[in-house]
Amino acid sequence: MGAHLSRHDITSIRWLGCALAVFGILQFLFLTFLAILFYPGGYNFFGYFLSDLGIVRARNGELNQISSALFLVTFSILAGSLIPFWLILRTLFTNSSLERGLSTLGSIMGLLSTPLAFGILLCPMDTQFEAHEFFAFSYTFFLALLILFFSLAILLNQNYPKYIVVISFGLFIVIGLFEIINFGEYQAFVQKIIFLGFIIWLLIQIHRVWSFIKLSEKKIGFIGQDI
């Protein structure tokens, strides 16, 4: 006998997935801030990469025990907390088979990026540089594809405001440039801009899912009809 979920069950799953994603984002911002505070010798926000927080020895030669532990925990939680959301986000795009296909590809890219995030953490930049570079480049590459596929789906979806289309394609272009251009001394700062932009993009999508849930509740009277 197959699984039979009511609309109420599906709504609850969507709410939980969004809440988990928000928790992942908030804890990442908080624990990353703590990791920066505890970084031996001081963390150069404009000159150091996020990966510097996870290295074994800080740039001043001291052991980086606290910051690396915090970064390991917080980035792991963030990556894991987004898994349900990648599956939920695609449910907003159902107006056409093309929308469904593009959003499904976007969700797949999100899921594939998860093990790459753990690869970044397991291969510190200072002790396993080549492996770290591979995982970091691959992770960013899959994020770029994720943004691209969802940007195209958003473009086709008439329920999305146009400014979200501009933000989505803008973020994709910046990530693409980061992958192919060396910004020299500004490379680390550009990385932070991209990650902040990605978090903002995530929060926008979470808000869209919440709005969709509220609209669905109004339409069905939230009476838990079976589907």
FENTA-V134256 format. One line per field, one symbol per residue. ss: DSSP state (~ for helix, > for strand, _ for the rest). phi: phi as a letter, one per 40 degrees, with the letter a starting at -180 (. if undefined). A space follows every 10 residues. Layout:
ss = ???
phi = ???
This chain:
ss = _____>~~~~ ~~~~~~~~~~ ~~~~~~~~~~ ~~~~~~~___ _________~ ~~~~__>___ __>_~~~~~~ ~~~~~~~~~~ ~_~~~~~~~~ ~~____~~~~ ~~~~~~~~~~ ~~~~~~~~~~ ~~______~~ ~~~~~~~~~~ ~~~~~~~~~~ ~~~~~~____ _~~~~~~~~~ ~~~~~~~~~~ ___~~~~~~~ ~~~~~~~~~~ ~~~~~~~~~~ ~~~~~~~~~~ _____>_
phi = .ccbbccccc ccccdccccc ccddcccccc cccccccccd ggccccbbcc cccbccbccc gccbcccccc cccccccdcc ccdcccccdc ccbbcaccdc cccccccccc cccccccccd ccbdccbbdc cccccccccc cccccdcccc cccccccccc cccccccccc cccccccccb bccgccdccc dccccccccc cccccccccc cccccccccb gfbgccb
